[in-house]
Amino acid sequence: MTYKGRLMLLVTSPSALLVKGTVDSSIAQVLKEAVADGHIVGVVSNQAKPDWFDNVFQGTGVEFAQSIGRGDGEIVRETAKNKGLAPQDVLVLAASRDDIAMGKNGNAVLVAAAWSNKPRISELGIQVDSPASLREILHLTSEWDGKWWFSAKGSYYGVHALADLSTMGQGKGYDLKQFRSQLKTTIKTGGPRLNALLAMTARSMLTQGINTVPNLMWGVFPSSDSTNTDTEVLSDFTRRLRTTVSNVRMARRGQPLFIRHRASTKRSTSGSKIDRLDPREQIETIHLNPAYANNVAGRNVIVIDDCTTYGVSFGVAAGLLYKAGAQSVTCVALGKFGGLLEEFQVEITGDPFKPLSYDKEAILHHRNPLFGSENSSSQAVLKGLLS
């Protein structure tokens, strides 16, 4: 078979192959197929090679390695390096605590073997519940090159976007409402498409080096009519993403980082009735959750939103977070429309944990076009996940 995707390294352990104490032939078959497709596949254990390994894998190209203390992730990092792969090109199929540690410390993308009943496996963000799901996520993920479509570093905060929404759909009628509907369907339906979307976002973050950033904190920018119950479409997605690329537990379940204390105008459907470059309404309708009053200072904060066009929301989020003492702010949108993105330097002079008055407690120092690099490869794969 001629392999057309990106070379991946798939690492797992004997425990991921066992179901009720017996090697599951269908799981083993996925590993064999992965090698046949051109990927590198390894089974790693603290213990010696299992008696059954050669009977199952001899002559297939699936390799075994004993690595005492593998939880430090060195076996993953060194193997990737020796094969000329970046850490984000490694998937670790985890079925135990040692697998999780190996993947996290190896800076790999963690995929949970949901058939395992070991502690913490159910907490991981990317869950495969069958060999078929594992096969599909490996296939879809390998077609993604691990880079953001858009990436920019402003003087105030950074912005990254996964999808080029200007080229989505079959015509000019494609809009934010349609994208949000498709994104919601993908996230709510779950399964291989959600897993692949999570894996693509995780790989882009790992390419960016998110795993090396200390004192991380995560938050979702609230929708215009948020109920502030941490039930946004992106809330669960962000938790899953965080557990895939980071050991950080901030923010807490049920406690969103941002509070929408008053509904705002749906900017994407308001036509010409609202100035979409004016941060006033955003500043006057959201504030930071007081539950985190002592937790934001010194943090490097990741703000997740479904999409961006002009970037007002990101500018307001950054202003609130910097006032609360954040060290840095990185904004991530799953999609971006057009080339109209700007950087807004918003200074908050009031208490960011309380409702604010734009006229009395905020200053817009400047807004400038925010230009960045674009990478159009693999957009077709992403469109397939959201269609």
C-alpha positions as CSV (number, residue, x, y, z in Angstrom):
1,M,0.0,0.0,0.0
2,T,1.3,3.5,-0.9
3,Y,0.9,5.7,2.2
4,K,-0.2,9.3,1.3
5,G,-0.6,10.8,4.8
6,R,1.9,12.0,7.4
7,L,4.1,9.4,9.0
8,M,3.0,8.8,12.6
9,L,4.4,7.0,15.6
10,L,1.8,5.0,17.5
11,V,3.0,3.8,21.0
12,T,1.0,1.7,23.4
13,S,1.5,-1.0,26.0
14,P,0.5,-4.7,26.5
15,S,-2.4,-3.6,28.7
16,A,-4.1,-1.8,25.8
17,L,-4.2,-5.0,23.9
18,L,-5.8,-7.0,26.6
19,V,-9.6,-7.4,27.1
20,K,-10.6,-9.5,30.0
21,G,-7.0,-10.8,30.2
22,T,-6.8,-12.0,26.7
23,V,-5.2,-10.3,23.6
24,D,-7.9,-8.8,21.5
25,S,-7.2,-9.8,17.9
26,S,-9.1,-6.8,16.4
27,I,-7.0,-4.3,18.4
28,A,-3.8,-6.1,17.3
29,Q,-5.0,-6.0,13.7
30,V,-5.3,-2.2,13.8
31,L,-1.6,-2.1,14.9
32,K,-0.6,-4.4,12.1
33,E,-2.5,-2.3,9.6
34,A,-0.9,0.9,10.8
35,V,2.5,-0.6,10.0
36,A,1.3,-1.7,6.6
37,D,0.1,1.9,6.0
38,G,3.6,3.2,6.7
39,H,3.4,4.2,10.3
40,I,5.8,3.1,13.1
41,V,4.1,1.1,15.9
42,G,5.7,0.1,19.2
43,V,4.5,-1.7,22.3
44,V,6.3,-0.6,25.4
45,S,6.4,-2.1,28.9
46,N,8.3,-1.9,32.2
47,Q,8.3,-5.7,32.1
48,A,9.9,-8.2,29.7
49,K,8.2,-9.0,26.4
50,P,4.9,-10.9,27.1
51,D,4.9,-14.6,26.1
52,W,2.1,-13.9,23.6
53,F,3.8,-11.1,21.7
54,D,5.7,-13.0,19.1
55,N,2.8,-15.2,18.3
56,V,0.6,-12.2,17.6
57,F,3.1,-9.8,16.0
58,Q,6.0,-11.7,14.6
59,G,6.8,-10.6,11.0
60,T,4.3,-7.7,11.1
61,G,6.7,-4.9,11.9
62,V,5.1,-4.1,15.3
63,E,8.0,-3.7,17.6
64,F,8.4,-4.4,21.4
65,A,10.6,-2.4,23.8
66,Q,11.2,-2.9,27.5
67,S,11.7,0.4,29.2
68,I,11.9,0.4,32.9
69,G,10.6,3.8,34.2
70,R,8.9,4.5,30.9
71,G,6.6,6.9,32.7
72,D,9.2,9.6,32.3
73,G,8.4,9.7,28.6
74,E,12.0,9.3,27.4
75,I,11.2,6.2,25.3
76,V,8.6,8.3,23.4
77,R,10.8,11.4,22.9
78,E,13.9,9.4,21.9
79,T,12.0,7.1,19.5
80,A,10.4,10.1,17.8
81,K,13.8,11.9,17.6
82,N,15.5,8.8,16.1
83,K,12.7,8.4,13.5
84,G,12.9,12.1,12.6
85,L,9.5,12.9,14.0
86,A,8.2,15.7,16.1
87,P,6.5,14.9,19.4
88,Q,3.1,16.0,18.1
89,D,3.5,13.2,15.4
90,V,3.2,10.6,18.2
91,L,0.0,9.1,19.4
92,V,0.0,7.2,22.7
93,L,-2.8,4.7,23.1
94,A,-3.2,4.7,26.9
95,A,-4.8,2.0,29.0
96,S,-3.0,2.6,32.4
97,R,-1.5,5.3,34.6
98,D,1.9,4.4,33.3
99,D,0.7,4.9,29.7
100,I,-0.7,8.3,30.6
101,A,2.5,9.4,32.2
102,M,4.5,8.1,29.3
103,G,2.4,10.1,26.8
104,K,2.2,13.3,28.9
105,N,5.9,13.4,29.7
106,G,6.7,12.3,26.1
107,N,4.8,15.4,24.8
108,A,2.6,13.1,22.7
109,V,-1.1,13.2,21.9
110,L,-2.9,10.9,24.3
111,V,-5.7,8.7,23.1
112,A,-7.6,6.7,25.8
113,A,-8.4,3.0,25.3
114,A,-11.9,3.3,26.6
115,W,-12.2,-0.5,26.9
116,S,-9.7,-0.3,29.8
117,N,-11.2,0.0,33.4
118,K,-8.0,1.4,34.8
119,P,-8.1,4.6,36.9
120,R,-7.9,8.0,35.1
121,I,-8.4,6.5,31.6
122,S,-12.0,7.8,31.5
123,E,-10.8,11.3,32.4
124,L,-8.7,11.6,29.2
125,G,-10.1,13.9,26.5
126,I,-9.7,11.7,23.4
127,Q,-11.6,8.4,23.9
128,V,-11.6,5.5,21.4
129,D,-14.1,2.9,22.3
130,S,-13.4,0.3,19.6
131,P,-10.6,-0.8,17.3
132,A,-12.5,0.8,14.4
133,S,-12.4,4.2,16.2
134,L,-8.7,3.8,16.7
135,R,-8.2,3.0,13.1
136,E,-10.2,6.1,12.0
137,I,-8.5,8.6,14.3
138,L,-5.1,7.4,13.2
139,H,-6.1,7.8,9.6
140,L,-7.7,11.2,10.0
141,T,-5.0,12.6,12.3
142,S,-2.2,11.5,9.9
143,E,-3.7,13.6,7.2
144,W,-3.3,16.7,9.4
145,D,0.2,18.3,9.2
146,G,0.0,19.6,12.8
147,K,0.1,23.3,12.0
148,W,-2.4,26.1,12.6
149,W,-4.1,27.5,9.5
150,F,-3.5,31.0,10.9
151,S,-1.0,32.1,13.5
152,A,-0.1,35.6,14.7
153,K,1.9,37.0,17.5
154,G,0.7,40.5,18.4
155,S,2.4,42.9,20.8
156,Y,-0.4,42.2,23.4
157,Y,-1.5,38.6,22.8
158,G,-1.2,35.8,20.3
159,V,-4.0,34.4,18.0
160,H,-4.2,31.0,16.4
161,A,-7.0,29.6,14.2
162,L,-7.5,26.0,13.0
163,A,-9.8,26.4,10.0
164,D,-10.1,28.9,7.1
165,L,-13.9,29.6,7.2
166,S,-13.7,31.8,4.2
167,T,-13.3,28.7,2.0
168,M,-15.8,26.4,3.8
169,G,-19.1,25.5,2.3
170,Q,-20.0,25.4,-1.4
171,G,-20.7,29.0,-2.0
172,K,-20.8,32.5,-0.6
173,G,-23.7,31.7,1.6
174,Y,-21.6,29.9,4.2
175,D,-21.6,31.9,7.4
176,L,-20.8,31.8,11.1
177,K,-24.3,30.4,12.0
178,Q,-23.7,27.5,9.7
179,F,-20.2,26.9,11.1
180,R,-21.4,27.0,14.6
181,S,-24.2,24.5,13.8
182,Q,-21.7,22.1,12.2
183,L,-19.2,22.5,15.0
184,K,-22.0,21.9,17.6
185,T,-23.1,18.7,15.8
186,T,-19.5,17.4,15.6
187,I,-18.9,18.0,19.3
188,K,-22.3,16.8,20.5
189,T,-22.3,13.7,18.4
190,G,-18.8,12.7,19.6
191,G,-17.1,9.6,18.1
192,P,-14.3,9.6,15.6
193,R,-15.0,13.1,14.1
194,L,-14.8,14.8,17.5
195,N,-11.7,12.7,18.4
196,A,-10.0,13.7,15.2
197,L,-10.9,17.4,15.7
198,L,-9.5,17.2,19.3
199,A,-6.3,15.4,18.0
200,M,-5.8,18.0,15.3
201,T,-6.2,20.9,17.7
202,A,-3.9,19.2,20.2
203,R,-1.2,18.5,17.6
204,S,-1.3,22.2,16.6
205,M,-0.9,23.2,20.2
206,L,2.0,20.8,20.7
207,T,3.6,22.2,17.6
208,Q,3.3,25.6,19.1
209,G,5.1,24.2,22.2
210,I,2.1,24.6,24.6
211,N,3.4,21.6,26.7
212,T,6.5,23.7,27.7
213,V,4.5,26.7,28.9
214,P,4.4,26.9,32.7
215,N,1.4,27.9,34.9
216,L,-1.2,27.4,32.2
217,M,-4.9,28.3,32.7
218,W,-7.7,27.6,30.3
219,G,-11.0,29.4,29.6
220,V,-13.8,29.5,27.1
221,F,-15.0,32.9,25.8
222,P,-18.8,33.0,26.6
223,S,-21.5,33.0,24.0
224,S,-23.7,36.0,23.7
225,D,-26.4,34.4,25.8
226,S,-24.3,32.2,28.1
227,T,-26.0,30.8,31.2
228,N,-22.7,30.8,33.0
229,T,-23.0,27.1,34.0
230,D,-19.9,25.9,32.2
231,T,-22.1,24.2,29.6
232,E,-21.0,26.0,26.5
233,V,-20.6,23.9,23.4
234,L,-16.9,24.4,23.7
235,S,-16.7,23.8,27.5
236,D,-16.4,20.0,27.3
237,F,-14.3,20.3,24.2
238,T,-11.8,22.5,26.1
239,R,-11.7,20.2,29.0
240,R,-11.0,17.3,26.7
241,L,-8.3,19.3,24.9
242,R,-6.7,20.4,28.2
243,T,-6.4,16.8,29.4
244,T,-4.8,15.8,26.1
245,V,-2.0,18.4,26.1
246,S,-1.6,19.6,29.6
247,N,-1.5,18.4,33.3
248,V,-3.3,21.6,34.4
249,R,-6.7,21.5,36.0
250,M,-7.6,25.2,35.9
251,A,-10.3,26.1,35.3
252,R,-12.7,24.1,37.5
253,R,-15.7,22.2,36.3
254,G,-18.9,24.2,36.8
255,Q,-16.9,27.4,37.2
256,P,-16.3,29.2,33.8
257,L,-13.4,31.6,33.7
258,F,-15.6,34.3,32.1
259,I,-19.1,35.4,33.3
260,R,-21.6,36.8,30.9
261,H,-23.7,38.9,33.4
262,R,-25.9,40.3,30.7
263,A,-26.8,39.0,27.2
264,S,-25.0,40.7,24.4
265,T,-26.0,41.3,20.8
266,K,-25.3,38.3,18.5
267,R,-22.7,40.1,16.5
268,S,-22.6,37.6,13.7
269,T,-26.3,38.1,12.9
270,S,-26.8,41.8,13.7
271,G,-26.0,43.0,10.2
272,S,-25.1,46.7,10.2
273,K,-26.9,47.5,13.4
274,I,-23.8,47.2,15.5
275,D,-20.2,48.3,15.0
276,R,-18.3,45.0,15.2
277,L,-15.0,46.9,15.9
278,D,-16.4,48.5,19.0
279,P,-15.5,46.6,22.2
280,R,-18.0,48.6,24.4
281,E,-20.7,46.0,24.6
282,Q,-18.3,43.1,25.2
283,I,-16.7,45.0,28.0
284,E,-20.0,45.9,29.6
285,T,-21.5,42.4,29.4
286,I,-18.7,40.1,30.7
287,H,-16.3,40.0,33.6
288,L,-14.0,37.4,35.1
289,N,-15.4,34.8,37.5
290,P,-14.7,35.9,41.1
291,A,-14.0,32.3,42.0
292,Y,-10.6,32.8,40.3
293,A,-9.8,36.1,41.9
294,N,-6.7,34.6,43.5
295,N,-5.8,32.3,40.6
296,V,-5.2,34.4,37.5
297,A,-2.0,36.3,38.5
298,G,1.1,34.9,37.0
299,R,-0.8,32.5,34.7
300,N,-0.3,32.0,31.0
301,V,-3.9,31.8,29.9
302,I,-5.4,30.0,26.9
303,V,-8.7,31.5,25.7
304,I,-10.8,29.2,23.4
305,D,-13.5,30.5,21.1
306,D,-15.4,28.9,18.2
307,C,-14.4,31.5,15.6
308,T,-13.1,35.0,15.1
309,T,-13.5,37.7,12.3
310,Y,-12.4,41.0,13.7
311,G,-11.0,39.9,17.1
312,V,-12.9,42.2,19.5
313,S,-13.7,39.3,21.9
314,F,-10.1,38.3,22.1
315,G,-9.0,41.9,22.8
316,V,-11.5,42.2,25.6
317,A,-10.6,38.9,27.1
318,A,-6.9,39.8,27.1
319,G,-7.7,43.2,28.8
320,L,-9.6,41.5,31.6
321,L,-7.0,38.9,32.1
322,Y,-4.0,41.3,32.1
323,K,-5.8,43.5,34.7
324,A,-6.1,40.4,36.8
325,G,-2.4,39.8,36.6
326,A,-2.1,37.2,33.8
327,Q,1.5,36.7,32.5
328,S,0.4,36.1,28.9
329,V,-2.7,35.5,26.8
330,T,-3.0,33.2,23.8
331,C,-6.3,33.1,21.9
332,V,-7.4,30.1,19.9
333,A,-10.3,30.0,17.5
334,L,-11.4,26.9,15.8
335,G,-12.3,29.0,12.8
336,K,-11.4,32.4,11.3
337,F,-13.3,34.4,8.6
338,G,-11.5,36.6,6.1
339,G,-8.5,38.9,6.6
340,L,-10.1,41.5,8.9
341,L,-8.5,40.4,12.2
342,E,-7.2,43.2,14.4
343,E,-5.4,43.4,17.7
344,F,-7.2,45.5,20.4
345,Q,-5.2,46.9,23.3
346,V,-7.8,47.3,25.9
347,E,-6.8,48.5,29.3
348,I,-9.3,47.7,32.1
349,T,-9.0,50.2,35.0
350,G,-11.8,48.8,37.1
351,D,-12.2,45.5,38.9
352,P,-12.1,42.7,36.2
353,F,-14.1,40.4,38.5
354,K,-17.1,42.7,38.5
355,P,-19.4,44.3,35.9
356,L,-17.7,47.2,34.2
357,S,-18.6,50.6,32.7
358,Y,-16.8,51.2,29.4
359,D,-16.7,55.0,29.8
360,K,-15.4,54.9,33.4
361,E,-13.3,51.7,33.6
362,A,-11.9,50.9,30.2
363,I,-9.5,52.5,27.7
364,L,-9.0,51.3,24.1
365,H,-5.4,52.4,23.5
366,H,-5.2,51.2,19.9
367,R,-6.4,48.7,17.4
368,N,-4.2,47.6,14.5
369,P,-4.4,45.0,11.8
370,L,-3.1,41.7,13.0
371,F,-1.2,39.9,10.3
372,G,0.1,36.4,10.6
373,S,1.3,33.3,8.8
374,E,-1.1,31.0,7.0
375,N,-0.9,27.3,6.2
376,S,-3.6,26.0,3.8
377,S,-2.5,22.4,3.7
378,S,-4.9,19.7,5.0
379,Q,-7.9,22.1,5.1
380,A,-9.9,19.6,3.2
381,V,-9.6,17.1,6.1
382,L,-10.9,19.7,8.6
383,K,-13.8,20.6,6.3
384,G,-14.7,16.9,6.2
385,L,-15.0,16.8,10.0
386,L,-17.3,19.8,10.1
387,S,-19.5,19.1,7.1
